[in-house]
Amino acid sequence: MSKIRRVDCRLVDLEPETLRTDASQTFVRQETILVTLTTDDGLTGTGYSYTIGTGGSSVLALLRDHLAAVVTGQDARNVEALWTRMLYATRATAFGVLTSLALAAVDTALWDLRCKRAGEPLWRLAGGAHEGLPVYDTEGGWLHLTEAELVENVTAARRKGLRGAKLKVGKPSGTQDAARLAAVREAVGPHFELMVDANQSLTGAEAIRRARLFEPYDLAWFEEPLPAEDVAGHLRLARSTSIPVAVGESLYSAGHFAEYLSAGAAGIVQADVARVGGITPWLKVAHAAEAFNVKIAPHFLMELHASLACAIPAGMYVEHIPQLGAITHGSLRIEDGCVIPPDVPGLGIDWNEDAIADLRVA
């Protein structure tokens, strides 16, 4: 047996490493929710999730008031059973983002325990499909940046050996977006991948219009063009353009991904392990995508998604957007534009407990 004897829940606020703006919001701060599980056989596992400015204290309350008691005394090895148990204990608020974030914090801690017990890194225990995957940059493509700054940032990413870069779109007119994109494409040439992200800011008609403006620039994908609940709108867009439509960061259940995949409304899946409820459902989404011959390029959480994307056959890209530098030791290893997943037992995240204590707010 490996019963859970202690559940510690913490919240830390992290300042963004750079100003981050998109068509919908400004990234004010990152509320990082940490859960550490201690078992009676002497192991500890730490997992986490996050918000980008609000709701962290609500997730923490859900964990402390409800989910901690659900897993205490249970066998930590029974990961699927515990995930289901937590889901049914919070059925009144599932599926939704706050519940998914809370589930993810516990579930990632359970997987940390599982990997440590097996003496294996996450990327191998969860599948071991790739020893590395290409990395694309997001930090240089924010919406507030000038055209000249975009060109400078994206060419710098190419010089560093990264394989692509993502630009935020959603300016008042499509011609503004297209002009910025044209300047970057001219600067980096035809062999460097470019992606765009509208952050759910467009109507269906406007997304189709802008996709036609973007098509000459050979984009790897058009990300979150419409509100996430608009499956039909994404399907109409996918049928109207040659640019793959990417969705997933704002989908909070495997069932919602199933809607997109079965409809043919997603060309790229961007499941976020925190927002979908943990590693357990994330892997289900990833294998479902593979069954539909759709690739996975996870959203955010690069320190965790580097391992998960490498674990599964459908892994495509890892997004370079540093998140945890202020509360961890070391950084991900990137060689020749590819991230190499951590090869130590567990999630592969080396938490800096002194820094966490300094930044802890609850």
C-alpha positions as CSV (number, residue, x, y, z in Angstrom):
1,M,0.0,0.0,0.0
2,S,1.0,3.6,-0.5
3,K,-1.7,5.6,1.3
4,I,-1.8,9.3,1.1
5,R,-1.2,10.7,4.7
6,R,-0.8,14.4,4.0
7,V,-2.0,16.9,1.4
8,D,-0.3,20.3,1.4
9,C,-1.9,23.0,-0.8
10,R,-0.1,26.3,-1.6
11,L,-0.6,29.4,-3.8
12,V,2.3,31.5,-5.1
13,D,2.1,34.6,-7.4
14,L,4.6,34.8,-10.2
15,E,5.3,38.0,-12.2
16,P,5.4,37.4,-16.0
17,E,8.9,37.4,-17.4
18,T,7.8,39.9,-20.0
19,L,4.7,42.0,-20.8
20,R,2.2,39.6,-22.4
21,T,-0.8,40.9,-24.3
22,D,-3.3,39.4,-26.8
23,A,-6.6,40.3,-28.4
24,S,-8.5,39.4,-25.3
25,Q,-6.4,40.2,-22.2
26,T,-3.2,41.2,-20.6
27,F,-1.3,38.5,-18.6
28,V,-1.3,40.3,-15.2
29,R,0.3,37.6,-13.1
30,Q,0.5,33.8,-12.8
31,E,-1.2,32.3,-9.8
32,T,0.4,28.9,-9.4
33,I,-1.4,26.4,-7.2
34,L,0.9,23.7,-5.8
35,V,-0.2,20.4,-4.2
36,T,2.3,18.1,-2.4
37,L,1.2,14.6,-1.4
38,T,3.0,12.6,1.2
39,T,2.4,8.8,1.4
40,D,3.0,6.4,4.3
41,D,5.8,4.7,2.4
42,G,7.9,7.9,2.6
43,L,7.4,9.3,-0.9
44,T,6.3,12.9,-1.8
45,G,4.9,14.1,-5.1
46,T,4.3,17.7,-6.1
47,G,1.9,18.8,-8.8
48,Y,0.6,22.1,-9.9
49,S,-1.8,24.2,-12.0
50,Y,-2.2,27.9,-12.7
51,T,-4.4,30.9,-13.6
52,I,-3.3,34.0,-15.4
53,G,-4.6,36.6,-12.9
54,T,-7.8,35.6,-11.2
55,G,-9.3,32.5,-9.5
56,G,-6.3,31.1,-7.8
57,S,-7.7,31.5,-4.4
58,S,-10.9,29.8,-5.5
59,V,-9.0,26.8,-6.8
60,L,-7.1,26.6,-3.5
61,A,-10.3,26.7,-1.5
62,L,-11.8,23.8,-3.6
63,L,-8.7,21.8,-2.9
64,R,-8.6,22.5,0.8
65,D,-12.3,22.3,1.5
66,H,-13.2,19.3,-0.6
67,L,-10.5,17.4,-2.6
68,A,-7.9,17.0,0.0
69,A,-10.3,15.0,2.1
70,V,-11.3,12.9,-0.9
71,V,-7.8,11.6,-1.5
72,T,-6.5,11.4,2.1
73,G,-6.1,7.8,3.2
74,Q,-6.4,6.5,-0.4
75,D,-3.9,4.4,-2.2
76,A,-1.9,6.8,-4.4
77,R,-1.1,4.1,-6.9
78,N,-4.7,4.0,-8.1
79,V,-4.5,7.1,-10.2
80,E,-7.5,6.5,-12.5
81,A,-9.7,5.6,-9.5
82,L,-8.7,8.7,-7.6
83,W,-9.3,11.0,-10.6
84,T,-12.8,9.6,-10.9
85,R,-13.4,9.8,-7.2
86,M,-12.4,13.5,-7.2
87,L,-14.6,14.2,-10.3
88,Y,-17.7,12.7,-8.6
89,A,-17.0,14.6,-5.4
90,T,-17.1,17.9,-7.4
91,R,-19.8,16.9,-9.8
92,A,-21.8,20.0,-9.0
93,T,-19.0,22.2,-10.4
94,A,-17.7,19.9,-13.2
95,F,-16.9,20.3,-16.0
96,G,-15.5,23.8,-15.7
97,V,-12.2,25.5,-15.4
98,L,-11.9,25.9,-11.6
99,T,-12.7,22.3,-11.0
100,S,-10.4,21.1,-13.8
101,L,-7.5,23.3,-12.4
102,A,-8.0,21.7,-8.9
103,L,-8.2,18.2,-10.3
104,A,-5.0,18.8,-12.3
105,A,-3.0,20.0,-9.3
106,V,-3.7,16.7,-7.5
107,D,-3.5,14.5,-10.5
108,T,0.0,15.8,-11.5
109,A,1.1,15.2,-8.0
110,L,-0.1,11.6,-8.2
111,W,1.8,11.1,-11.5
112,D,4.9,12.6,-9.9
113,L,4.5,9.9,-7.2
114,R,3.8,7.2,-9.8
115,C,7.0,8.0,-11.7
116,K,9.2,8.3,-8.6
117,R,7.9,4.9,-7.4
118,A,8.7,3.3,-10.8
119,G,12.1,5.1,-11.0
120,E,11.2,6.5,-14.4
121,P,10.8,10.0,-16.0
122,L,7.3,11.1,-17.0
123,W,8.0,11.1,-20.7
124,R,8.9,7.4,-20.6
125,L,6.4,6.1,-18.2
126,A,3.6,7.8,-20.1
127,G,4.6,6.4,-23.4
128,G,8.2,7.2,-24.4
129,A,7.3,8.0,-28.0
130,H,10.0,10.8,-28.7
131,E,13.4,11.6,-27.2
132,G,12.9,15.3,-28.2
133,L,10.5,17.5,-30.1
134,P,10.8,20.9,-31.9
135,V,10.2,24.1,-30.0
136,Y,8.5,27.3,-31.2
137,D,8.6,30.7,-29.5
138,T,5.7,32.7,-28.2
139,E,7.4,35.3,-26.0
140,G,8.4,37.5,-29.0
141,G,5.0,37.7,-30.7
142,W,2.7,39.6,-28.3
143,L,0.0,41.9,-29.8
144,H,1.3,45.2,-28.3
145,L,4.7,44.9,-30.0
146,T,5.5,47.0,-33.1
147,E,6.1,45.5,-36.5
148,A,9.9,46.2,-36.1
149,E,9.9,44.5,-32.6
150,L,8.2,41.4,-34.0
151,V,10.7,41.1,-36.8
152,E,13.6,41.5,-34.3
153,N,12.2,39.0,-31.8
154,V,11.3,36.3,-34.4
155,T,14.7,36.6,-36.2
156,A,16.4,36.3,-32.8
157,A,14.4,33.1,-32.1
158,R,15.5,31.7,-35.5
159,R,19.1,32.5,-34.7
160,K,18.8,30.6,-31.4
161,G,17.8,27.6,-33.4
162,L,14.1,27.4,-32.5
163,R,11.9,25.9,-35.2
164,G,9.1,28.5,-35.3
165,A,7.4,31.5,-33.7
166,K,3.8,32.4,-32.9
167,L,2.3,35.9,-33.5
168,K,-0.7,37.2,-31.8
169,V,-3.4,38.6,-34.1
170,G,-6.6,40.5,-33.5
171,K,-5.7,44.0,-34.5
172,P,-8.7,46.3,-35.4
173,S,-8.3,45.3,-39.0
174,G,-7.2,42.2,-40.8
175,T,-4.9,44.2,-43.0
176,Q,-2.9,45.3,-39.9
177,D,-2.5,41.7,-38.8
178,A,-1.5,40.7,-42.4
179,A,1.1,43.5,-42.7
180,R,2.8,42.4,-39.5
181,L,2.8,38.8,-40.6
182,A,4.1,39.7,-44.0
183,A,7.0,41.6,-42.5
184,V,8.0,38.7,-40.3
185,R,7.7,36.2,-43.1
186,E,9.9,38.3,-45.3
187,A,12.5,38.5,-42.6
188,V,12.7,34.8,-41.7
189,G,12.1,33.3,-45.2
190,P,9.9,30.3,-46.2
191,H,11.5,27.5,-44.1
192,F,10.7,28.9,-40.6
193,E,7.3,27.9,-39.2
194,L,4.9,30.8,-38.3
195,M,1.7,30.4,-36.3
196,V,-1.0,32.9,-35.4
197,D,-3.3,33.1,-32.3
198,A,-6.4,35.2,-32.1
199,N,-7.3,34.2,-28.5
200,Q,-11.1,33.7,-29.2
201,S,-11.5,37.3,-30.3
202,L,-13.1,36.9,-33.8
203,T,-16.6,36.2,-35.2
204,G,-16.9,33.3,-37.5
205,A,-17.3,35.5,-40.6
206,E,-14.2,37.6,-39.6
207,A,-12.1,34.6,-38.9
208,I,-12.8,33.3,-42.5
209,R,-12.0,36.7,-43.9
210,R,-8.7,36.9,-42.0
211,A,-7.7,33.4,-42.8
212,R,-7.8,34.3,-46.5
213,L,-5.6,37.3,-45.8
214,F,-3.1,35.0,-43.9
215,E,-3.0,32.1,-46.4
216,P,-0.2,33.5,-48.5
217,Y,2.2,33.3,-45.5
218,D,2.0,29.5,-45.2
219,L,1.0,29.3,-41.5
220,A,1.4,26.1,-39.4
221,W,-1.9,26.9,-37.7
222,F,-4.6,29.5,-36.8
223,E,-5.1,29.2,-33.1
224,E,-8.3,29.9,-31.1
225,P,-9.9,32.1,-33.8
226,L,-13.4,31.9,-32.2
227,P,-14.9,31.3,-28.7
228,A,-14.2,27.8,-27.6
229,E,-17.8,26.8,-27.3
230,D,-18.4,27.5,-31.0
231,V,-17.7,24.1,-32.5
232,A,-19.8,24.8,-35.6
233,G,-18.0,28.0,-36.3
234,H,-14.6,26.3,-36.1
235,L,-15.9,23.7,-38.5
236,R,-17.0,26.3,-41.0
237,L,-13.6,28.0,-40.8
238,A,-11.7,24.7,-41.1
239,R,-13.7,23.9,-44.3
240,S,-13.0,27.3,-45.7
241,T,-9.2,27.6,-45.3
242,S,-6.0,25.6,-46.0
243,I,-4.6,26.8,-42.7
244,P,-5.0,24.2,-39.9
245,V,-7.3,25.3,-37.1
246,A,-5.8,24.8,-33.6
247,V,-8.0,24.6,-30.5
248,G,-7.7,23.2,-27.0
249,E,-6.3,25.6,-24.3
250,S,-9.9,26.6,-23.4
251,L,-11.4,23.1,-23.4
252,Y,-11.9,21.6,-20.0
253,S,-12.9,18.0,-20.6
254,A,-12.1,15.1,-22.9
255,G,-15.7,15.1,-24.0
256,H,-15.3,18.6,-25.4
257,F,-12.3,17.5,-27.4
258,A,-14.3,14.6,-28.7
259,E,-16.9,17.0,-30.1
260,Y,-14.2,18.9,-32.1
261,L,-12.4,15.8,-33.3
262,S,-15.6,13.9,-34.4
263,A,-16.8,17.0,-36.2
264,G,-13.5,17.6,-38.0
265,A,-13.3,21.1,-36.5
266,A,-9.7,20.8,-35.1
267,G,-6.6,20.4,-37.3
268,I,-4.2,20.7,-34.3
269,V,-5.1,19.9,-30.7
270,Q,-3.6,22.1,-28.0
271,A,-4.7,20.4,-24.8
272,D,-3.4,22.1,-21.6
273,V,-2.8,19.6,-18.8
274,A,-3.9,22.1,-16.1
275,R,-7.1,23.1,-17.9
276,V,-8.3,19.6,-18.9
277,G,-7.9,18.3,-15.4
278,G,-4.5,16.6,-15.2
279,I,-2.2,14.2,-16.9
280,T,-4.8,11.4,-16.7
281,P,-7.4,13.1,-19.0
282,W,-4.7,14.8,-21.1
283,L,-3.3,11.4,-22.2
284,K,-6.9,10.3,-23.2
285,V,-7.2,13.4,-25.3
286,A,-3.8,12.8,-26.9
287,H,-4.6,9.3,-27.9
288,A,-8.0,10.3,-29.2
289,A,-6.4,12.9,-31.4
290,E,-4.0,10.2,-32.7
291,A,-7.0,8.1,-33.6
292,F,-8.3,11.0,-35.7
293,N,-4.8,11.5,-37.3
294,V,-4.5,14.9,-35.6
295,K,-1.3,16.2,-34.0
296,I,-0.7,17.6,-30.5
297,A,1.0,20.9,-29.8
298,P,0.2,21.6,-26.1
299,H,-0.6,25.0,-24.7
300,F,1.7,26.7,-22.2
301,L,3.2,24.7,-19.2
302,M,6.4,24.0,-21.2
303,E,8.1,22.5,-18.1
304,L,5.4,19.8,-18.0
305,H,4.3,19.5,-21.6
306,A,7.9,18.9,-22.8
307,S,7.6,15.4,-21.2
308,L,4.0,14.8,-22.1
309,A,4.3,15.8,-25.8
310,C,7.4,13.5,-26.0
311,A,5.4,10.6,-24.4
312,I,2.8,10.3,-27.1
313,P,3.1,9.5,-30.8
314,A,1.0,12.5,-31.9
315,G,3.4,15.0,-30.2
316,M,4.3,17.8,-32.7
317,Y,5.7,20.9,-31.0
318,V,6.4,22.3,-27.5
319,E,5.6,26.0,-26.9
320,H,8.6,28.0,-25.5
321,I,7.1,30.4,-22.9
322,P,9.0,30.2,-19.6
323,Q,6.7,29.9,-16.6
324,L,8.4,28.5,-13.5
325,G,11.9,30.0,-13.5
326,A,11.3,32.0,-10.3
327,I,10.4,28.9,-8.3
328,T,12.6,26.1,-9.8
329,H,16.2,25.2,-10.2
330,G,17.6,24.8,-13.7
331,S,15.8,24.9,-17.0
332,L,14.7,22.7,-19.9
333,R,17.4,21.4,-22.2
334,I,17.0,22.6,-25.8
335,E,19.4,21.3,-28.5
336,D,19.2,22.1,-32.2
337,G,15.8,23.6,-31.7
338,C,14.4,20.6,-29.9
339,V,13.5,20.2,-26.3
340,I,14.9,17.1,-24.5
341,P,12.5,15.9,-21.8
342,P,13.9,15.6,-18.3
343,D,15.3,12.1,-17.7
344,V,15.0,12.0,-13.9
345,P,12.2,10.1,-12.0
346,G,9.0,12.1,-11.6
347,L,7.7,15.1,-13.5
348,G,11.3,16.4,-13.9
349,I,10.6,19.7,-12.2
350,D,13.2,20.7,-9.5
351,W,11.2,22.9,-7.2
352,N,13.0,25.7,-5.3
353,E,11.3,25.5,-1.9
354,D,13.0,28.6,-0.6
355,A,11.7,30.7,-3.5
356,I,8.2,29.2,-3.1
357,A,8.2,30.1,0.5
358,D,9.2,33.7,-0.4
359,L,6.5,34.1,-3.0
360,R,3.7,32.2,-1.2
361,V,0.5,34.2,-0.8
362,A,-1.7,31.5,0.7
